[in-house]
């Protein structure tokens, strides 16, 4: 049984199918909520599915549960992708305002965060917004590795 579920591309997204090597940024619908209680899905999720599961999480315990349902390869690729996102679109920072910190009340991430994440996923042949964005194209390769999992 394979759960085909993908979520929106904010922070922690990027393992989404780019449709042939162009831009890796995309938006997809997760669909109805799934009750995982009492079911062992160890190793069922690939990297894209793991990423989609994590999109629904509001805490680290949930992320850990998603990772328990994924293959070791998926976890390794997803961790590399998340490190890339956190490097270029940080959720927390000692030096400056974290661009991708979620609103503490709503949990929503800013438009600037979405732009940053989308910029990291751009292919070499596409432009970022703004064109000189330092995060431009920086996570494209890890996203492609995740897609290929």
C-alpha positions in Angstrom: 0.0 0.0 0.0 1.4 3.3 -1.0 0.1 6.6 0.4 0.3 9.1 -2.4 0.2 12.4 -0.6 2.0 15.6 -1.3 1.7 19.0 0.4 2.4 22.7 -0.2 5.8 24.1 -0.8 6.6 26.3 2.1 9.6 25.6 4.3 10.5 22.0 4.3 9.1 21.5 0.8 11.0 20.8 -2.2 10.7 17.1 -2.7 8.0 17.7 -5.3 8.0 16.5 -8.9 9.2 19.3 -11.2 7.8 17.8 -14.3 11.0 17.3 -16.1 14.0 19.2 -14.8 12.6 22.7 -14.8 11.7 24.5 -11.7 11.3 22.2 -8.6 8.8 24.5 -6.9 5.2 23.5 -7.0 2.0 23.3 -5.0 -0.1 20.2 -4.6 -3.1 19.2 -2.5 -2.6 16.8 0.5 -6.1 15.6 0.3 -8.1 14.3 3.3 -6.4 13.6 6.6 -5.3 10.1 7.2 -5.5 8.3 10.5 -2.2 6.4 11.1 -3.1 5.1 14.6 -2.3 1.5 15.0 -0.8 1.0 11.6 2.9 0.2 11.0 4.1 2.0 7.9 7.8 1.6 8.6 9.7 2.2 5.3 6.6 2.9 3.2 7.3 6.6 2.5 9.7 7.7 -0.1 11.4 11.2 0.2 8.5 13.1 -1.4 5.9 11.4 0.8 8.0 12.0 3.9 8.3 15.6 3.0 4.5 15.8 2.5 3.9 14.2 5.9 6.3 16.7 7.5 4.3 19.6 6.0 1.4 18.7 8.2 3.4 18.7 11.4 3.3 21.4 14.0 5.9 19.9 16.3 9.1 17.7 16.3 7.3 14.7 17.7 5.2 14.6 14.5 8.2 15.0 12.3 9.8 12.0 14.1 6.7 9.9 13.5 6.8 10.8 9.8 10.4 9.8 9.6 9.7 6.4 11.3 7.3 5.7 8.4 9.9 6.4 5.8 12.7 4.4 4.2 16.3 5.1 5.5 17.1 6.5 2.0 14.1 8.8 2.2 15.1 10.1 5.6 18.7 10.7 4.5 17.7 12.7 1.4 15.0 14.6 3.3 17.4 15.6 6.1 19.9 16.9 3.4 17.1 18.9 1.8 15.9 20.3 5.1 19.5 21.4 6.0 19.7 23.2 2.7 16.4 25.0 3.3 17.4 25.9 6.9 20.8 27.2 5.7 19.3 29.6 3.1 15.9 30.3 4.5 16.4 29.9 8.3 13.6 29.2 10.8 15.8 30.6 13.6 18.9 32.8 13.7 21.2 34.2 16.3 22.2 37.1 14.0 19.2 38.3 12.1 15.5 37.9 11.8 14.7 34.4 10.7 13.0 34.6 7.3 11.0 31.4 7.8 9.9 31.5 11.4 6.3 30.5 11.5 3.8 32.9 13.2 3.6 31.7 16.8 -0.2 31.9 16.8 -1.3 30.8 13.4 1.7 28.7 12.4 1.6 30.4 9.0 4.9 31.2 7.2 5.4 34.5 5.5 5.3 35.3 1.8 9.0 36.1 2.1 9.6 32.6 3.3 7.7 31.1 0.4 9.7 33.2 -2.0 12.9 32.2 -0.4 12.0 28.4 -0.5 10.9 28.7 -4.1 14.1 30.6 -5.0 16.2 27.7 -3.5 14.4 25.3 -5.8 14.9 27.1 -9.1 16.7 25.2 -11.9 19.8 26.6 -13.4 17.9 28.0 -16.4 15.3 29.9 -14.4 15.4 33.3 -12.7 14.8 34.0 -9.0 12.9 36.8 -7.5 14.8 39.0 -7.1 17.3 37.8 -9.7 20.2 38.4 -7.2 18.7 36.5 -4.3 21.5 34.8 -2.4 19.5 31.6 -1.9 18.8 31.3 -5.7 19.1 27.7 -7.0 20.9 26.5 -3.8 18.7 23.5 -3.0 17.8 22.4 -6.5 20.1 19.3 -6.4 19.0 18.0 -3.0 15.4 18.5 -4.2 16.1 16.5 -7.4 17.7 13.7 -5.3 14.6 13.6 -3.1 12.3 13.5 -6.2 14.3 10.6 -7.5 14.0 8.5 -4.3 
